[in-house]
Amino acid sequence: MRITNVTFKETYMDLKTYLATHDIGVRAFARICGVSAATIKRVRDSEVIPSRTTMKKIVNVTDGQVTVHDLMSVIHDETSAQSQQEPDTNSGR
């Protein structure tokens, strides 16, 4: 199988940035996506990773400006932050 026409996005755009850039409120965006405003708020604030269905809706509504990778980056960001923390060397007093 040969894969062609693959493009890579050079910039990262999370949902918060997309909403701010396009001056769209959480409730309006949720209505367009067909999901609850609470879900969009939690995704925007990186509190949850959206379901596959919600991810597809967000990617479609944003015309791919927010990608699945952008939505999943919260995992990478949290993991990176945790791995960069130094171990507590004073815990064995």
C-alpha positions as CSV (number, residue, x, y, z in Angstrom):
1,M,0.0,0.0,0.0
2,R,1.3,3.4,-1.0
3,I,0.4,6.6,0.9
4,T,0.3,9.8,-1.0
5,N,-0.7,13.4,-0.5
6,V,0.3,13.4,3.2
7,T,0.7,16.9,4.6
8,F,2.0,17.9,7.9
9,K,0.8,20.9,9.9
10,E,3.7,23.2,11.0
11,T,1.9,24.9,13.8
12,Y,0.1,23.7,16.9
13,M,-3.4,25.0,17.6
14,D,-5.2,23.9,20.6
15,L,-9.0,24.4,20.9
16,K,-8.5,27.4,23.3
17,T,-6.4,29.2,20.6
18,Y,-8.8,28.3,17.9
19,L,-11.8,29.6,19.8
20,A,-10.0,32.9,20.7
21,T,-8.6,33.4,17.2
22,H,-12.1,32.9,15.6
23,D,-13.9,34.8,18.4
24,I,-16.2,31.8,19.0
25,G,-17.7,31.1,22.4
26,V,-17.9,27.7,24.0
27,R,-21.7,27.4,23.8
28,A,-21.8,28.5,20.1
29,F,-19.0,26.0,19.2
30,A,-20.6,23.2,21.2
31,R,-23.9,23.9,19.3
32,I,-22.1,23.7,16.0
33,C,-20.3,20.4,17.0
34,G,-23.5,18.9,18.4
35,V,-22.0,18.3,21.9
36,S,-22.5,19.9,25.3
37,A,-20.9,23.1,26.2
38,A,-19.5,21.4,29.3
39,T,-17.7,18.9,27.1
40,I,-16.1,21.7,25.0
41,K,-15.1,23.6,28.1
42,R,-13.4,20.6,29.5
43,V,-11.6,19.9,26.2
44,R,-10.6,23.6,25.9
45,D,-9.2,23.6,29.4
46,S,-7.3,20.3,28.8
47,E,-9.2,18.7,31.6
48,V,-10.2,15.7,29.4
49,I,-9.3,14.0,26.2
50,P,-12.4,14.0,24.0
51,S,-14.0,10.8,22.7
52,R,-13.2,9.7,19.2
53,T,-16.6,11.0,18.1
54,T,-16.1,14.4,19.7
55,M,-12.6,14.6,18.2
56,K,-13.9,14.0,14.7
57,K,-16.5,16.7,15.2
58,I,-14.0,19.2,16.4
59,V,-11.5,18.4,13.6
60,N,-14.3,18.7,11.0
61,V,-15.8,21.9,12.4
62,T,-12.4,23.5,12.5
63,D,-11.6,22.3,9.0
64,G,-8.5,20.5,10.4
65,Q,-7.0,23.6,12.0
66,V,-7.3,21.7,15.3
67,T,-6.1,18.1,14.7
68,V,-6.4,14.9,16.7
69,H,-2.8,15.3,17.5
70,D,-3.5,18.8,19.0
71,L,-6.4,17.4,21.0
72,M,-4.2,14.5,22.3
73,S,-1.2,16.7,23.1
74,V,-2.6,17.1,26.6
75,I,-1.3,13.6,27.3
76,H,2.2,14.5,26.0
77,D,2.3,17.8,27.8
78,E,1.4,16.3,31.2
79,T,3.8,13.3,30.7
80,S,6.6,15.7,29.7
81,A,6.0,17.9,32.7
82,Q,5.9,15.0,35.1
83,S,9.1,13.4,33.7
84,Q,10.9,16.8,33.9
85,Q,10.2,17.2,37.6
86,E,13.2,16.3,39.7
87,P,12.8,13.4,42.2
88,D,12.3,14.5,45.8
89,T,15.7,13.8,47.4
90,N,14.6,15.0,50.8
91,S,11.9,12.4,51.4
92,G,14.1,10.0,53.3
93,R,14.9,12.1,56.3
